[in-house]
Amino acid sequence: MQNTSHAMGKFVTGMAAGMVAGAALGSLLAPSGRDLKRAAHRAAKKVNQAVDHFTDTLDL
């Protein structure tokens, strides 16, 4: 039978390593502020177009 405190230590160590790796990868792949603003502008434009099409369909 395996020592449960040893297994818990391995689990916590693995979890911490995964969190560190995820944080590092996330910071490398994070878009710049300019990219976020551009994407938000495009999304808002598409929403406005969708609303326009919807209201045209309803003849409002």
Phi, psi and omega per residue, in radians:
M1 nan 2.354 -3.061
Q2 -1.439 2.557 3.105
N3 -1.195 2.147 -3.056
T4 -1.204 -0.544 3.123
S5 -1.211 -0.588 3.089
H6 -1.183 -0.738 3.115
A7 -1.139 -0.683 3.121
M8 -1.164 -0.658 3.097
G9 -1.105 -0.722 3.096
K10 -1.122 -0.716 3.132
F11 -1.089 -0.837 -3.118
V12 -1.121 -0.698 3.109
T13 -1.120 -0.762 3.110
G14 -1.135 -0.697 3.125
M15 -1.137 -0.742 3.131
A16 -1.137 -0.716 3.112
A17 -1.113 -0.689 3.094
G18 -1.137 -0.686 3.114
M19 -1.150 -0.733 3.127
V20 -1.132 -0.775 3.125
A21 -1.113 -0.723 3.118
G22 -1.131 -0.707 3.117
A23 -1.152 -0.716 3.130
A24 -1.142 -0.791 -3.141
L25 -1.148 -0.704 3.113
G26 -1.095 -0.677 3.136
S27 -1.248 -0.520 3.106
L28 -1.285 -0.591 -3.056
L29 -1.699 -0.020 -3.095
A30 -1.177 2.344 3.118
P31 -1.256 2.733 3.127
S32 -1.301 2.913 3.119
G33 -1.060 -0.639 3.137
R34 -1.128 -0.746 3.113
D35 -1.110 -0.684 3.129
L36 -1.131 -0.744 3.129
K37 -1.117 -0.714 -3.140
R38 -1.122 -0.755 3.133
A39 -1.146 -0.686 3.119
A40 -1.143 -0.688 3.114
H41 -1.119 -0.770 3.115
R42 -1.094 -0.735 -3.137
A43 -1.123 -0.748 3.125
A44 -1.111 -0.688 3.119
K45 -1.098 -0.737 3.125
K46 -1.159 -0.654 3.107
V47 -1.131 -0.768 3.112
N48 -1.075 -0.708 3.102
Q49 -1.115 -0.728 3.134
A50 -1.108 -0.726 3.116
V51 -1.130 -0.733 3.105
D52 -1.052 -0.783 3.121
H53 -1.116 -0.698 -3.139
F54 -1.122 -0.801 -3.133
T55 -1.200 -0.568 3.057
D56 -1.124 -0.688 3.130
T57 -1.119 -0.675 3.138
L58 -1.472 -0.079 -3.082
D59 0.982 0.856 3.116
L60 -1.689 nan nan
